[in-house]
Amino acid sequence: MRKLTVHTKNRDYDVLQEKGILKRAKELIRPEGSVYLVSDDGVPAKWQQCLQEQFPDAPMYVFPHGEQAKNLSTWQKILEDMLAHNLSRKDMVIALGGGVAGDMAGFAAASYMRGIAYVNIPTTSLSQIDSSIGGKTAVDLAGAKNCVGAFWQPSMVLVDPDVLKTLSSRQFHNGLVEAVKEGLTFDPELFAMFEKDDYMEHVDDIIWKCLNIKKNVVEHDERESGERKLLNFGHTYGHAYETYYGLNTYLHGECVGMGMMTIMNNPQIKERLQKVLERMGCPVHCDADYDQIAHLITHDKKADHDHVTIVQVDEIGKGHLEEWTMEQIRKKMDV
């Protein structure tokens, strides 16, 4: 078993990675009070059953999968169900699913009785690589992604690579785009792994590298006031592409990949990135309307009236922040 400990202002917690660790969840979590399970209907039933069998008395709230369910209405329904099951401040929420399940369960835990414990068990490559560490929980509002939420660190994270076997190739690579992003911004060796023919044989190591990067970044900048913003590389345009195209055209990682391609200035790195994305079967460009994308970016969390903080990579492994005007944002799409 691999283990790292994340140290934050309010809580230290362990992140454990091991094949088959889902089967040992109760043994490792050891909850003191009652347990409340949150999942979505996109999670294979066998993973839900595996967790439910370990906590037979725990209610499991299952909501519809997908970004369309990440809203205040779903969040309220979870809270109402938690209240109906008489959860107290001593009890615990366990999230089983991808990033949306983690967001919904984490935000509900952060809000219920001003905060109760929760454990994150990510079941997608995207959530294992990116969202399982760091305590960013949120829902979307009026088309703006992650606009309402809270920083609420989990009590533990269990990462089981075996659960990724049920993902489609597209969903699997959707998450790996975030690992490519972390290689570009923090670790040239990680990015180089994707340029090798055998990168699929090293997925466990890729996930572990990403978990360590995220741990270090969160410890230095828990509330995203500086270094943690580097993890947003590709997301300024990526989030706008997600909103523009709706829910049935591109996945989150695919939009981030196109966002990185849009914003990248260095032609040599951009060429290398394009080859990696194409090898993974991910799109590298789209035909979105420039003006509409610029308008959407004005509502991004990173925007501040007439300018926005973006992430740029001029040397692999060394991302940096820049302040761009909205005119620069629009012109970049016209290059």
Order of alpha helices (4+ residues) and beta strands (2+ residues): beta-beta-alpha-beta-alpha-beta-alpha-beta-alpha-beta-beta-beta-beta-alpha-alpha-alpha-alpha-alpha-alpha-alpha-beta-beta-beta-alpha
